[in-house]
């Protein structure tokens, strides 16, 4: 199952700080200047379950729709997907569900 985008999605995150939180995490994680991080997209999504589009093998997740956000950042040609939803802050999803 793939997350659905809301009809009102835009490049502005719903709470204003999600892109900044994701960018801060990525700059710290990679040890790069924030100016090297490009925002590819940021959109409101409805995740199909509690994994927020980033399931881990062997884990069980709440089977309920969860409103959230997917932000894609890029550094030196490589893209990084950050997911958030419910009460969870943006986190790097290394293996997003397709």
MODELLER restraints for C-alpha pairs under 7 A, 6 or more apart:
rsr = mdl.restraints
at = mdl.atoms
rsr.add(forms.Gaussian(group=physical.xy_distance, feature=features.Distance(at['CA:1:A'], at['CA:48:A']), mean=6.97, stdev=0.5))
rsr.add(forms.Gaussian(group=physical.xy_distance, feature=features.Distance(at['CA:2:A'], at['CA:98:A']), mean=6.00, stdev=0.5))
rsr.add(forms.Gaussian(group=physical.xy_distance, feature=features.Distance(at['CA:3:A'], at['CA:45:A']), mean=6.11, stdev=0.5))
rsr.add(forms.Gaussian(group=physical.xy_distance, feature=features.Distance(at['CA:3:A'], at['CA:46:A']), mean=5.56, stdev=0.5))
rsr.add(forms.Gaussian(group=physical.xy_distance, feature=features.Distance(at['CA:3:A'], at['CA:47:A']), mean=4.86, stdev=0.5))
rsr.add(forms.Gaussian(group=physical.xy_distance, feature=features.Distance(at['CA:3:A'], at['CA:48:A']), mean=6.02, stdev=0.5))
rsr.add(forms.Gaussian(group=physical.xy_distance, feature=features.Distance(at['CA:4:A'], at['CA:45:A']), mean=5.53, stdev=0.5))
rsr.add(forms.Gaussian(group=physical.xy_distance, feature=features.Distance(at['CA:4:A'], at['CA:46:A']), mean=5.46, stdev=0.5))
rsr.add(forms.Gaussian(group=physical.xy_distance, feature=features.Distance(at['CA:5:A'], at['CA:44:A']), mean=6.07, stdev=0.5))
rsr.add(forms.Gaussian(group=physical.xy_distance, feature=features.Distance(at['CA:5:A'], at['CA:45:A']), mean=4.48, stdev=0.5))
rsr.add(forms.Gaussian(group=physical.xy_distance, feature=features.Distance(at['CA:5:A'], at['CA:46:A']), mean=6.52, stdev=0.5))
rsr.add(forms.Gaussian(group=physical.xy_distance, feature=features.Distance(at['CA:6:A'], at['CA:44:A']), mean=6.12, stdev=0.5))
rsr.add(forms.Gaussian(group=physical.xy_distance, feature=features.Distance(at['CA:6:A'], at['CA:45:A']), mean=5.93, stdev=0.5))
rsr.add(forms.Gaussian(group=physical.xy_distance, feature=features.Distance(at['CA:9:A'], at['CA:43:A']), mean=5.33, stdev=0.5))
rsr.add(forms.Gaussian(group=physical.xy_distance, feature=features.Distance(at['CA:9:A'], at['CA:44:A']), mean=5.51, stdev=0.5))
rsr.add(forms.Gaussian(group=physical.xy_distance, feature=features.Distance(at['CA:10:A'], at['CA:43:A']), mean=5.87, stdev=0.5))
rsr.add(forms.Gaussian(group=physical.xy_distance, feature=features.Distance(at['CA:11:A'], at['CA:41:A']), mean=6.15, stdev=0.5))
rsr.add(forms.Gaussian(group=physical.xy_distance, feature=features.Distance(at['CA:11:A'], at['CA:42:A']), mean=5.16, stdev=0.5))
rsr.add(forms.Gaussian(group=physical.xy_distance, feature=features.Distance(at['CA:11:A'], at['CA:43:A']), mean=6.21, stdev=0.5))
rsr.add(forms.Gaussian(group=physical.xy_distance, feature=features.Distance(at['CA:12:A'], at['CA:42:A']), mean=6.57, stdev=0.5))
rsr.add(forms.Gaussian(group=physical.xy_distance, feature=features.Distance(at['CA:13:A'], at['CA:19:A']), mean=6.79, stdev=0.5))
rsr.add(forms.Gaussian(group=physical.xy_distance, feature=features.Distance(at['CA:13:A'], at['CA:42:A']), mean=6.04, stdev=0.5))
rsr.add(forms.Gaussian(group=physical.xy_distance, feature=features.Distance(at['CA:13:A'], at['CA:43:A']), mean=6.36, stdev=0.5))
rsr.add(forms.Gaussian(group=physical.xy_distance, feature=features.Distance(at['CA:18:A'], at['CA:90:A']), mean=6.44, stdev=0.5))
rsr.add(forms.Gaussian(group=physical.xy_distance, feature=features.Distance(at['CA:19:A'], at['CA:71:A']), mean=6.65, stdev=0.5))
rsr.add(forms.Gaussian(group=physical.xy_distance, feature=features.Distance(at['CA:21:A'], at['CA:90:A']), mean=6.79, stdev=0.5))
rsr.add(forms.Gaussian(group=physical.xy_distance, feature=features.Distance(at['CA:22:A'], at['CA:82:A']), mean=6.48, stdev=0.5))
rsr.add(forms.Gaussian(group=physical.xy_distance, feature=features.Distance(at['CA:22:A'], at['CA:90:A']), mean=5.87, stdev=0.5))
rsr.add(forms.Gaussian(group=physical.xy_distance, feature=features.Distance(at['CA:23:A'], at['CA:34:A']), mean=6.96, stdev=0.5))
rsr.add(forms.Gaussian(group=physical.xy_distance, feature=features.Distance(at['CA:23:A'], at['CA:37:A']), mean=6.90, stdev=0.5))
rsr.add(forms.Gaussian(group=physical.xy_distance, feature=features.Distance(at['CA:27:A'], at['CA:33:A']), mean=6.16, stdev=0.5))
rsr.add(forms.Gaussian(group=physical.xy_distance, feature=features.Distance(at['CA:27:A'], at['CA:34:A']), mean=5.79, stdev=0.5))
rsr.add(forms.Gaussian(group=physical.xy_distance, feature=features.Distance(at['CA:36:A'], at['CA:75:A']), mean=5.99, stdev=0.5))
rsr.add(forms.Gaussian(group=physical.xy_distance, feature=features.Distance(at['CA:37:A'], at['CA:73:A']), mean=6.47, stdev=0.5))
rsr.add(forms.Gaussian(group=physical.xy_distance, feature=features.Distance(at['CA:37:A'], at['CA:74:A']), mean=5.69, stdev=0.5))
rsr.add(forms.Gaussian(group=physical.xy_distance, feature=features.Distance(at['CA:37:A'], at['CA:75:A']), mean=5.12, stdev=0.5))
rsr.add(forms.Gaussian(group=physical.xy_distance, feature=features.Distance(at['CA:38:A'], at['CA:73:A']), mean=5.56, stdev=0.5))
rsr.add(forms.Gaussian(group=physical.xy_distance, feature=features.Distance(at['CA:38:A'], at['CA:74:A']), mean=5.05, stdev=0.5))
rsr.add(forms.Gaussian(group=physical.xy_distance, feature=features.Distance(at['CA:38:A'], at['CA:75:A']), mean=6.50, stdev=0.5))
rsr.add(forms.Gaussian(group=physical.xy_distance, feature=features.Distance(at['CA:39:A'], at['CA:72:A']), mean=6.27, stdev=0.5))
rsr.add(forms.Gaussian(group=physical.xy_distance, feature=features.Distance(at['CA:39:A'], at['CA:73:A']), mean=4.63, stdev=0.5))
rsr.add(forms.Gaussian(group=physical.xy_distance, feature=features.Distance(at['CA:39:A'], at['CA:74:A']), mean=6.42, stdev=0.5))
rsr.add(forms.Gaussian(group=physical.xy_distance, feature=features.Distance(at['CA:40:A'], at['CA:72:A']), mean=5.32, stdev=0.5))
rsr.add(forms.Gaussian(group=physical.xy_distance, feature=features.Distance(at['CA:40:A'], at['CA:73:A']), mean=5.36, stdev=0.5))
rsr.add(forms.Gaussian(group=physical.xy_distance, feature=features.Distance(at['CA:40:A'], at['CA:74:A']), mean=6.53, stdev=0.5))
rsr.add(forms.Gaussian(group=physical.xy_distance, feature=features.Distance(at['CA:41:A'], at['CA:71:A']), mean=5.60, stdev=0.5))
rsr.add(forms.Gaussian(group=physical.xy_distance, feature=features.Distance(at['CA:41:A'], at['CA:72:A']), mean=5.19, stdev=0.5))
rsr.add(forms.Gaussian(group=physical.xy_distance, feature=features.Distance(at['CA:42:A'], at['CA:69:A']), mean=6.99, stdev=0.5))
rsr.add(forms.Gaussian(group=physical.xy_distance, feature=features.Distance(at['CA:42:A'], at['CA:70:A']), mean=5.69, stdev=0.5))
rsr.add(forms.Gaussian(group=physical.xy_distance, feature=features.Distance(at['CA:42:A'], at['CA:71:A']), mean=4.13, stdev=0.5))
rsr.add(forms.Gaussian(group=physical.xy_distance, feature=features.Distance(at['CA:42:A'], at['CA:72:A']), mean=6.34, stdev=0.5))
rsr.add(forms.Gaussian(group=physical.xy_distance, feature=features.Distance(at['CA:43:A'], at['CA:69:A']), mean=5.59, stdev=0.5))
rsr.add(forms.Gaussian(group=physical.xy_distance, feature=features.Distance(at['CA:43:A'], at['CA:70:A']), mean=5.53, stdev=0.5))
rsr.add(forms.Gaussian(group=physical.xy_distance, feature=features.Distance(at['CA:43:A'], at['CA:71:A']), mean=6.48, stdev=0.5))
rsr.add(forms.Gaussian(group=physical.xy_distance, feature=features.Distance(at['CA:44:A'], at['CA:68:A']), mean=5.79, stdev=0.5))
rsr.add(forms.Gaussian(group=physical.xy_distance, feature=features.Distance(at['CA:44:A'], at['CA:69:A']), mean=4.44, stdev=0.5))
rsr.add(forms.Gaussian(group=physical.xy_distance, feature=features.Distance(at['CA:44:A'], at['CA:70:A']), mean=6.54, stdev=0.5))
rsr.add(forms.Gaussian(group=physical.xy_distance, feature=features.Distance(at['CA:45:A'], at['CA:67:A']), mean=6.03, stdev=0.5))
rsr.add(forms.Gaussian(group=physical.xy_distance, feature=features.Distance(at['CA:45:A'], at['CA:68:A']), mean=5.31, stdev=0.5))
rsr.add(forms.Gaussian(group=physical.xy_distance, feature=features.Distance(at['CA:45:A'], at['CA:69:A']), mean=5.33, stdev=0.5))
rsr.add(forms.Gaussian(group=physical.xy_distance, feature=features.Distance(at['CA:45:A'], at['CA:70:A']), mean=6.73, stdev=0.5))
rsr.add(forms.Gaussian(group=physical.xy_distance, feature=features.Distance(at['CA:46:A'], at['CA:65:A']), mean=6.23, stdev=0.5))
rsr.add(forms.Gaussian(group=physical.xy_distance, feature=features.Distance(at['CA:46:A'], at['CA:66:A']), mean=5.44, stdev=0.5))
rsr.add(forms.Gaussian(group=physical.xy_distance, feature=features.Distance(at['CA:46:A'], at['CA:67:A']), mean=4.38, stdev=0.5))
rsr.add(forms.Gaussian(group=physical.xy_distance, feature=features.Distance(at['CA:46:A'], at['CA:68:A']), mean=5.86, stdev=0.5))
rsr.add(forms.Gaussian(group=physical.xy_distance, feature=features.Distance(at['CA:47:A'], at['CA:53:A']), mean=6.11, stdev=0.5))
rsr.add(forms.Gaussian(group=physical.xy_distance, feature=features.Distance(at['CA:47:A'], at['CA:65:A']), mean=5.68, stdev=0.5))
rsr.add(forms.Gaussian(group=physical.xy_distance, feature=features.Distance(at['CA:47:A'], at['CA:66:A']), mean=5.01, stdev=0.5))
rsr.add(forms.Gaussian(group=physical.xy_distance, feature=features.Distance(at['CA:47:A'], at['CA:67:A']), mean=6.16, stdev=0.5))
rsr.add(forms.Gaussian(group=physical.xy_distance, feature=features.Distance(at['CA:47:A'], at['CA:68:A']), mean=6.75, stdev=0.5))
rsr.add(forms.Gaussian(group=physical.xy_distance, feature=features.Distance(at['CA:48:A'], at['CA:64:A']), mean=6.42, stdev=0.5))
rsr.add(forms.Gaussian(group=physical.xy_distance, feature=features.Distance(at['CA:48:A'], at['CA:65:A']), mean=4.85, stdev=0.5))
rsr.add(forms.Gaussian(group=physical.xy_distance, feature=features.Distance(at['CA:48:A'], at['CA:66:A']), mean=6.57, stdev=0.5))
rsr.add(forms.Gaussian(group=physical.xy_distance, feature=features.Distance(at['CA:49:A'], at['CA:61:A']), mean=6.44, stdev=0.5))
rsr.add(forms.Gaussian(group=physical.xy_distance, feature=features.Distance(at['CA:49:A'], at['CA:62:A']), mean=5.75, stdev=0.5))
rsr.add(forms.Gaussian(group=physical.xy_distance, feature=features.Distance(at['CA:49:A'], at['CA:63:A']), mean=4.82, stdev=0.5))
rsr.add(forms.Gaussian(group=physical.xy_distance, feature=features.Distance(at['CA:49:A'], at['CA:64:A']), mean=5.01, stdev=0.5))
rsr.add(forms.Gaussian(group=physical.xy_distance, feature=features.Distance(at['CA:49:A'], at['CA:65:A']), mean=5.41, stdev=0.5))
rsr.add(forms.Gaussian(group=physical.xy_distance, feature=features.Distance(at['CA:49:A'], at['CA:66:A']), mean=6.26, stdev=0.5))
rsr.add(forms.Gaussian(group=physical.xy_distance, feature=features.Distance(at['CA:50:A'], at['CA:61:A']), mean=4.98, stdev=0.5))
rsr.add(forms.Gaussian(group=physical.xy_distance, feature=features.Distance(at['CA:50:A'], at['CA:62:A']), mean=4.81, stdev=0.5))
rsr.add(forms.Gaussian(group=physical.xy_distance, feature=features.Distance(at['CA:50:A'], at['CA:63:A']), mean=6.48, stdev=0.5))
rsr.add(forms.Gaussian(group=physical.xy_distance, feature=features.Distance(at['CA:50:A'], at['CA:64:A']), mean=6.78, stdev=0.5))
rsr.add(forms.Gaussian(group=physical.xy_distance, feature=features.Distance(at['CA:50:A'], at['CA:66:A']), mean=6.66, stdev=0.5))
rsr.add(forms.Gaussian(group=physical.xy_distance, feature=features.Distance(at['CA:51:A'], at['CA:61:A']), mean=5.82, stdev=0.5))
rsr.add(forms.Gaussian(group=physical.xy_distance, feature=features.Distance(at['CA:52:A'], at['CA:83:A']), mean=6.56, stdev=0.5))
rsr.add(forms.Gaussian(group=physical.xy_distance, feature=features.Distance(at['CA:52:A'], at['CA:84:A']), mean=6.68, stdev=0.5))
rsr.add(forms.Gaussian(group=physical.xy_distance, feature=features.Distance(at['CA:52:A'], at['CA:85:A']), mean=6.52, stdev=0.5))
rsr.add(forms.Gaussian(group=physical.xy_distance, feature=features.Distance(at['CA:53:A'], at['CA:96:A']), mean=5.85, stdev=0.5))
rsr.add(forms.Gaussian(group=physical.xy_distance, feature=features.Distance(at['CA:53:A'], at['CA:97:A']), mean=5.34, stdev=0.5))
rsr.add(forms.Gaussian(group=physical.xy_distance, feature=features.Distance(at['CA:54:A'], at['CA:93:A']), mean=5.83, stdev=0.5))
rsr.add(forms.Gaussian(group=physical.xy_distance, feature=features.Distance(at['CA:54:A'], at['CA:95:A']), mean=6.40, stdev=0.5))
rsr.add(forms.Gaussian(group=physical.xy_distance, feature=features.Distance(at['CA:54:A'], at['CA:96:A']), mean=4.84, stdev=0.5))
rsr.add(forms.Gaussian(group=physical.xy_distance, feature=features.Distance(at['CA:54:A'], at['CA:97:A']), mean=5.72, stdev=0.5))
rsr.add(forms.Gaussian(group=physical.xy_distance, feature=features.Distance(at['CA:55:A'], at['CA:97:A']), mean=6.85, stdev=0.5))
rsr.add(forms.Gaussian(group=physical.xy_distance, feature=features.Distance(at['CA:66:A'], at['CA:85:A']), mean=6.33, stdev=0.5))
rsr.add(forms.Gaussian(group=physical.xy_distance, feature=features.Distance(at['CA:66:A'], at['CA:86:A']), mean=6.26, stdev=0.5))
rsr.add(forms.Gaussian(group=physical.xy_distance, feature=features.Distance(at['CA:67:A'], at['CA:85:A']), mean=5.71, stdev=0.5))
rsr.add(forms.Gaussian(group=physical.xy_distance, feature=features.Distance(at['CA:67:A'], at['CA:86:A']), mean=6.50, stdev=0.5))
rsr.add(forms.Gaussian(group=physical.xy_distance, feature=features.Distance(at['CA:68:A'], at['CA:84:A']), mean=5.35, stdev=0.5))
rsr.add(forms.Gaussian(group=physical.xy_distance, feature=features.Distance(at['CA:68:A'], at['CA:85:A']), mean=3.73, stdev=0.5))
rsr.add(forms.Gaussian(group=physical.xy_distance, feature=features.Distance(at['CA:68:A'], at['CA:86:A']), mean=6.48, stdev=0.5))
rsr.add(forms.Gaussian(group=physical.xy_distance, feature=features.Distance(at['CA:69:A'], at['CA:83:A']), mean=5.85, stdev=0.5))
rsr.add(forms.Gaussian(group=physical.xy_distance, feature=features.Distance(at['CA:69:A'], at['CA:84:A']), mean=5.24, stdev=0.5))
rsr.add(forms.Gaussian(group=physical.xy_distance, feature=features.Distance(at['CA:69:A'], at['CA:85:A']), mean=6.22, stdev=0.5))
rsr.add(forms.Gaussian(group=physical.xy_distance, feature=features.Distance(at['CA:70:A'], at['CA:81:A']), mean=6.92, stdev=0.5))
rsr.add(forms.Gaussian(group=physical.xy_distance, feature=features.Distance(at['CA:70:A'], at['CA:82:A']), mean=5.72, stdev=0.5))
rsr.add(forms.Gaussian(group=physical.xy_distance, feature=features.Distance(at['CA:70:A'], at['CA:83:A']), mean=4.69, stdev=0.5))
rsr.add(forms.Gaussian(group=physical.xy_distance, feature=features.Distance(at['CA:70:A'], at['CA:84:A']), mean=6.60, stdev=0.5))
rsr.add(forms.Gaussian(group=physical.xy_distance, feature=features.Distance(at['CA:71:A'], at['CA:81:A']), mean=5.91, stdev=0.5))
rsr.add(forms.Gaussian(group=physical.xy_distance, feature=features.Distance(at['CA:71:A'], at['CA:82:A']), mean=5.07, stdev=0.5))
rsr.add(forms.Gaussian(group=physical.xy_distance, feature=features.Distance(at['CA:71:A'], at['CA:83:A']), mean=6.49, stdev=0.5))
rsr.add(forms.Gaussian(group=physical.xy_distance, feature=features.Distance(at['CA:72:A'], at['CA:79:A']), mean=6.53, stdev=0.5))
rsr.add(forms.Gaussian(group=physical.xy_distance, feature=features.Distance(at['CA:72:A'], at['CA:80:A']), mean=5.57, stdev=0.5))
rsr.add(forms.Gaussian(group=physical.xy_distance, feature=features.Distance(at['CA:72:A'], at['CA:81:A']), mean=4.56, stdev=0.5))
rsr.add(forms.Gaussian(group=physical.xy_distance, feature=features.Distance(at['CA:72:A'], at['CA:82:A']), mean=6.14, stdev=0.5))
rsr.add(forms.Gaussian(group=physical.xy_distance, feature=features.Distance(at['CA:73:A'], at['CA:79:A']), mean=5.58, stdev=0.5))
rsr.add(forms.Gaussian(group=physical.xy_distance, feature=features.Distance(at['CA:73:A'], at['CA:80:A']), mean=5.15, stdev=0.5))
rsr.add(forms.Gaussian(group=physical.xy_distance, feature=features.Distance(at['CA:73:A'], at['CA:81:A']), mean=6.50, stdev=0.5))
rsr.add(forms.Gaussian(group=physical.xy_distance, feature=features.Distance(at['CA:74:A'], at['CA:80:A']), mean=6.05, stdev=0.5))
rsr.add(forms.Gaussian(group=physical.xy_distance, feature=features.Distance(at['CA:80:A'], at['CA:92:A']), mean=7.00, stdev=0.5))
rsr.add(forms.Gaussian(group=physical.xy_distance, feature=features.Distance(at['CA:81:A'], at['CA:92:A']), mean=5.94, stdev=0.5))
rsr.add(forms.Gaussian(group=physical.xy_distance, feature=features.Distance(at['CA:81:A'], at['CA:93:A']), mean=5.59, stdev=0.5))
rsr.add(forms.Gaussian(group=physical.xy_distance, feature=features.Distance(at['CA:82:A'], at['CA:90:A']), mean=5.63, stdev=0.5))
rsr.add(forms.Gaussian(group=physical.xy_distance, feature=features.Distance(at['CA:82:A'], at['CA:91:A']), mean=5.16, stdev=0.5))
rsr.add(forms.Gaussian(group=physical.xy_distance, feature=features.Distance(at['CA:82:A'], at['CA:92:A']), mean=4.55, stdev=0.5))
rsr.add(forms.Gaussian(group=physical.xy_distance, feature=features.Distance(at['CA:82:A'], at['CA:93:A']), mean=5.65, stdev=0.5))
rsr.add(forms.Gaussian(group=physical.xy_distance, feature=features.Distance(at['CA:83:A'], at['CA:90:A']), mean=5.18, stdev=0.5))
rsr.add(forms.Gaussian(group=physical.xy_distance, feature=features.Distance(at['CA:83:A'], at['CA:91:A']), mean=5.57, stdev=0.5))
rsr.add(forms.Gaussian(group=physical.xy_distance, feature=features.Distance(at['CA:83:A'], at['CA:92:A']), mean=6.65, stdev=0.5))
rsr.add(forms.Gaussian(group=physical.xy_distance, feature=features.Distance(at['CA:83:A'], at['CA:93:A']), mean=6.46, stdev=0.5))
rsr.add(forms.Gaussian(group=physical.xy_distance, feature=features.Distance(at['CA:84:A'], at['CA:90:A']), mean=4.42, stdev=0.5))
rsr.add(forms.Gaussian(group=physical.xy_distance, feature=features.Distance(at['CA:84:A'], at['CA:91:A']), mean=6.53, stdev=0.5))
